[in-house]
């Protein structure tokens, strides 16, 4: 099919917050344009996006995956739910054997759990002998259901069953087809079996502030509610680091890669573009509306983007971050958003004229407030998020149906 790229750009202002912490507990940062910037890692926003698929019910649970080291436990539960005659211990053994055959990943009892065997032998506490994967395994609901059915088929003698080449090939085929939307978007890596990897269709940039940012520190105290008048002072004291920023956020989806990852339509009577359109619409909605929740109970940083620009193109992904290589300087009483919007509005036509394909490129703009007025003429206006999602989804489906 045609090469199609979907770029999503957003300007979002967050108040004092700590969305994404480093190893010291401070908000993550980066130097860009020679000055320190606030930063939110791509992993943090991808995690938030995946969570929003489920929390906002944008996708059915059957269309999503689970990323966990407890994959044997997860599969064993499905086995028991399908066949109640199988004991939990046997289901766990079946699950471990099927996962190893399907993915090439060896499961083992974690070392810290193994040490519990000594405690069990001493009568202190039972040891957890549940095998786990060495790293997070990403499997879709359909893949887990398929592997559960396979395990039940071979339950009489799973070792002999999986020695059969056809059965082992079936296990591999189940685990490498029927990918969930989140696997298709964000990919899957299995170091023990590179054939099992899935190339990500979506790339998410680290969000950075459009202006210089210095972290601040809040000194706090907490009072013990049970203190008497004779007991003065705080029950606890501490500090928490934070910053505030207008962030530039960017993500790109290779629609052709997404289509390849998802495969044919989910039903025989369904067009190939149908699951792709559904995935694109869910991603655009979730990426725009999601928010990392680091320290959210402390700061309550519930904001949404002030401006969103979505571009559908056939050339290659294009980030507009260079519009902010020279940090935005806030004018007295105006903040950073107005100037950031003006920078973006001036930069987009220039970069598109120099490197884009204006005839095949479509651009939509969703914006809020007068500070974003300069962006009004950059593309087609989308008055609401739902209108933007529908417009983009329809355009993607239309492009996919055109002959290559």
C-alpha positions in Angstrom: 0.0 0.0 0.0 1.0 3.7 -0.2 3.4 5.1 2.3 1.3 7.2 4.7 2.5 9.1 7.8 0.3 10.7 10.4 2.0 13.4 12.5 0.4 14.8 15.7 1.8 18.0 17.3 0.5 19.6 20.5 1.2 22.6 22.7 0.2 21.9 26.2 0.7 24.1 29.3 1.1 22.4 32.6 1.1 24.2 36.0 3.5 23.3 38.8 3.9 19.6 38.5 6.2 16.6 38.4 4.8 14.5 35.6 7.9 12.3 35.0 10.7 11.9 37.6 14.3 11.0 37.3 16.3 8.8 39.6 16.6 11.6 42.2 12.8 12.4 42.2 13.2 15.6 40.2 11.3 16.3 37.0 13.2 15.1 34.0 15.0 17.7 32.0 17.0 18.2 28.8 19.2 20.8 27.2 17.9 22.0 23.8 18.9 25.2 22.1 21.6 25.7 24.7 19.2 26.0 27.7 17.6 23.6 30.1 14.1 22.5 29.3 11.4 20.6 31.1 11.1 17.1 29.7 8.5 14.3 29.8 9.9 11.0 28.4 8.3 9.2 25.5 7.8 6.1 27.7 5.7 8.2 30.2 3.4 9.5 27.5 3.1 6.1 25.7 2.2 4.5 29.0 -0.4 7.2 29.6 -1.8 6.7 26.0 -2.1 2.9 26.5 -3.9 3.5 29.8 -6.3 5.9 28.2 -7.3 3.3 25.6 -8.8 1.3 28.4 -9.8 4.1 30.9 -11.8 6.0 28.3 -13.1 2.8 26.7 -11.8 3.9 23.3 -11.1 0.2 22.5 -12.5 -3.1 23.5 -10.4 -5.1 25.9 -10.1 -7.8 23.2 -8.3 -5.2 21.1 -5.6 -4.5 23.7 -2.6 -6.3 25.0 -1.0 -6.9 28.4 2.7 -6.3 29.1 3.9 -8.2 32.1 6.5 -10.6 33.5 3.6 -12.6 35.0 2.6 -14.0 31.6 2.5 -17.6 32.8 0.0 -16.6 35.5 -2.0 -14.6 33.1 -2.2 -17.5 30.6 -2.9 -20.1 33.4 -5.9 -18.1 34.5 -7.3 -18.2 30.9 -6.7 -21.9 30.8 -8.7 -22.5 34.0 -11.5 -20.2 32.9 -11.8 -22.2 29.6 -11.5 -25.6 31.3 -12.4 -25.7 35.0 -11.3 -29.4 35.2 -7.7 -28.3 35.0 -6.0 -27.6 38.4 -4.3 -24.3 38.8 -0.8 -25.9 39.3 -1.3 -27.9 36.1 -2.5 -24.8 34.2 0.6 -23.0 35.3 2.8 -25.8 34.0 0.9 -25.9 30.7 1.1 -22.1 30.3 4.9 -22.1 30.9 5.5 -24.8 28.4 3.3 -23.1 25.7 4.9 -19.7 26.2 8.4 -21.1 25.9 7.4 -23.0 22.7 5.7 -20.0 21.2 8.2 -17.2 22.0 11.5 -19.0 22.7 11.6 -17.2 26.0 12.7 -19.3 29.0 10.7 -18.8 32.1 12.1 -19.2 35.6 11.3 -18.6 39.2 12.9 -15.2 40.1 15.9 -15.4 42.3 14.4 -13.5 45.1 11.5 -15.9 45.1 13.8 -18.9 45.1 15.4 -17.7 48.3 11.9 -18.1 49.8 12.3 -21.9 49.5 14.6 -21.8 52.5 12.0 -20.0 54.5 9.4 -22.6 53.3 11.7 -25.4 54.4 12.1 -23.8 57.8 8.3 -23.5 58.1 8.3 -19.8 58.1 6.3 -19.0 54.9 5.5 -20.6 51.6 7.8 -19.8 48.7 6.4 -18.4 45.5 7.4 -20.9 42.8 5.6 -19.1 40.0 7.8 -18.9 36.9 8.2 -15.4 35.4 9.7 -14.1 32.2 13.1 -12.3 32.4 11.6 -9.1 31.0 8.2 -7.7 30.1 6.3 -9.8 27.6 3.7 -8.0 25.4 0.8 -10.3 24.3 -2.6 -9.4 22.9 -5.9 -10.8 24.3 -6.4 -12.8 21.2 -3.0 -14.3 21.4 -3.5 -15.3 25.0 -6.9 -16.9 24.1 -5.3 -18.8 21.3 -2.4 -20.0 23.4 -4.9 -21.1 26.1 -6.9 -23.2 23.6 -3.6 -24.8 22.4 -2.6 -25.6 25.9 -5.9 -27.3 26.6 -5.6 -29.3 23.4 -2.2 -30.7 24.6 -3.1 -30.9 28.2 -2.7 -34.8 28.3 1.0 -34.6 27.6 2.1 -31.0 26.8 5.8 -32.0 26.3 5.0 -34.6 23.7 2.3 -32.3 22.1 4.8 -29.5 21.6 7.5 -31.8 20.2 5.3 -32.2 17.2 6.5 -29.7 14.6 3.0 -28.7 13.5 1.9 -28.0 17.0 5.0 -25.9 17.8 4.5 -24.0 14.6 0.9 -23.4 15.5 2.0 -22.0 18.9 4.4 -19.6 17.2 1.8 -18.6 14.6 -0.7 -17.8 17.3 1.8 -15.6 19.2 2.8 -13.7 16.1 -0.6 -12.9 14.6 -3.7 -11.2 15.9 -1.7 -8.3 17.3 -3.5 -5.9 19.6 -3.8 -2.2 18.7 -1.2 -1.2 21.3 1.3 -3.9 20.1 0.8 -2.8 16.5 1.4 0.8 17.5 4.2 0.6 20.0 5.9 -2.6 18.9 7.3 -5.6 20.8 10.8 -6.7 21.4 11.9 -10.2 22.5 15.6 -10.6 22.8 15.5 -14.4 22.9 13.6 -14.6 19.6 14.0 -11.8 17.2 11.5 -13.4 14.8 8.9 -12.6 17.5 9.6 -8.9 17.4 7.1 -6.4 16.1 8.3 -3.1 14.5 6.6 -0.2 16.1 4.3 1.8 13.8 4.3 4.8 16.2 7.2 7.0 17.3 6.7 9.3 20.3 9.1 12.1 21.0 10.1 13.3 24.4 7.9 16.3 25.2 10.0 19.4 25.9 9.2 22.9 27.1 9.3 25.6 24.4 11.2 27.8 26.9 13.9 27.7 29.5 12.9 26.0 32.7 14.5 25.7 36.1 13.3 23.2 38.6 12.0 24.4 41.9 11.7 22.7 45.3 8.7 22.8 47.7 9.5 22.3 51.4 6.4 20.8 53.1 5.3 19.7 56.5 2.6 17.3 57.7 0.9 17.5 61.0 0.1 14.5 63.1 -3.6 14.6 63.7 -3.2 12.9 67.1 -0.8 15.5 68.5 -1.7 17.1 71.7 -1.2 20.8 72.6 1.9 19.8 74.4 3.4 18.2 71.3 4.6 20.9 68.9 6.2 20.5 65.5 5.4 18.5 62.4 4.9 14.8 62.1 6.8 14.7 58.9 8.9 17.2 56.8 10.3 16.8 53.3 10.8 18.4 49.9 9.3 17.7 46.4 10.7 19.1 43.2 8.5 20.5 40.5 8.4 22.9 37.5 5.8 24.4 35.1 6.0 24.6 31.4 4.4 25.0 28.0 5.3 21.7 26.3 5.7 20.8 22.7 4.5 17.2 22.1 5.0 15.1 19.0 4.2 11.6 17.7 4.2 10.0 14.3 2.3 6.9 13.1 3.4 5.0 10.0 0.0 4.0 8.7 1.4 1.4 6.3 3.4 -0.2 9.1 0.3 -0.2 11.3 -1.7 -1.9 8.6 1.0 -4.6 8.2 1.1 -5.2 12.0 -2.6 -5.5 12.3 -3.0 -7.7 9.3 -6.2 -8.3 7.4 -9.6 -7.2 8.6 -10.7 -8.7 11.9 -13.6 -10.4 10.0 -13.8 -11.8 6.5 -16.4 -9.3 5.6 -14.4 -6.3 6.9 -12.3 -4.0 4.8 -8.5 -3.9 5.6 -8.8 -0.2 6.4 -11.5 -0.8 9.1 -9.2 -2.0 12.0 -6.5 0.5 10.9 -9.0 3.4 11.0 -10.2 2.3 14.4 -6.6 2.1 15.7 -5.7 5.6 14.3 -8.8 7.2 15.7 -8.1 5.7 19.1 -4.5 6.7 19.1 -5.2 10.3 18.0 -7.8 10.7 20.7 -5.7 9.0 23.4 -2.4 10.7 22.7 -4.0 14.1 22.7 -6.2 13.6 25.8 -3.9 11.4 28.0 -1.7 12.8 30.7 1.1 11.2 32.8 0.0 11.0 36.4 3.3 11.4 38.3 2.7 13.3 41.5 -0.8 14.1 40.4 -2.3 13.9 43.9 0.2 16.5 45.0 -0.2 18.9 42.1 -3.5 18.1 40.3 -2.1 19.1 36.9 -5.2 18.2 34.9 -4.7 20.1 31.7 -5.4 19.5 28.0 -3.5 20.8 24.9 -4.3 24.4 23.9 -3.4 23.6 20.3 -3.2 20.5 18.2 -2.0 20.2 14.6 -2.4 16.9 12.8 -0.8 16.3 9.4 -1.3 13.4 7.0 1.5 13.1 4.5 3.2 10.7 2.0 6.8 11.9 2.3 8.2 11.2 5.7 7.5 12.2 9.3 8.3 15.8 10.1 8.6 17.2 13.7 8.2 20.9 14.2 10.4 21.1 17.3 13.0 23.2 15.5 10.5 26.1 15.8 11.5 26.2 19.4 15.3 25.7 19.1 15.6 29.3 20.1 13.7 29.3 23.4 10.5 31.3 23.7 10.8 34.4 25.9 7.6 35.3 27.7 6.5 38.9 27.3 5.2 40.7 30.3 1.7 39.4 31.1 1.4 37.1 28.1 3.0 33.8 29.1 4.6 31.4 26.6 1.6 30.0 24.8 0.9 33.0 22.5 4.5 33.3 21.2 4.8 29.5 20.9 1.6 29.4 18.8 3.0 32.2 16.6 6.3 30.5 16.2 4.6 27.3 15.1 2.2 29.1 12.7 5.2 30.7 11.0 7.4 27.6 10.9 4.9 25.1 9.5 4.3 26.8 6.1 8.1 27.3 5.7 9.0 23.7 6.4 6.2 22.3 4.3 7.1 24.6 1.4 10.7 23.5 1.5 10.3 19.8 2.2 6.7 18.7 2.1 4.3 17.7 -0.7 1.6 20.3 -0.5 -0.6 18.4 -3.0 -0.8 15.2 -1.0 -0.6 16.7 2.5 -3.6 17.4 4.7 -3.5 19.4 7.9 -6.1 19.8 10.6 -6.0 22.3 13.6 -7.8 22.0 16.9 -7.2 25.0 19.2 -8.5 26.7 22.3 -8.4 30.4 23.3 -7.2 33.6 21.7 -3.6 32.9 22.4 -3.6 30.3 19.6 -5.2 32.5 17.0 -2.1 32.5 14.8 -2.6 28.8 14.1 -6.1 29.2 12.7 -4.9 29.3 9.0 -2.4 26.5 9.2 -5.0 23.8 8.3 -8.6 22.7 8.3 -10.4 23.7 11.5 -11.6 21.0 13.7 -13.9 22.5 16.3 -13.8 19.6 18.7 -11.7 16.6 19.5 -14.3 14.2 18.2 -14.6 16.1 15.0 -10.8 16.0 14.6 -10.7 12.2 15.3 -13.4 11.5 12.8 -11.9 13.7 10.1 -8.4 12.1 10.4 -9.9 8.6 10.5 -11.9 9.1 7.4 -8.9 10.6 5.5 -6.7 7.6 6.5 -9.3 5.1 5.3 -9.6 7.1 2.0 -5.9 7.1 1.5 -5.6 3.4 2.2 -8.2 2.5 -0.4 -6.4 4.4 -3.2 -4.3 2.2 -5.5 -0.6 2.3 -4.7 
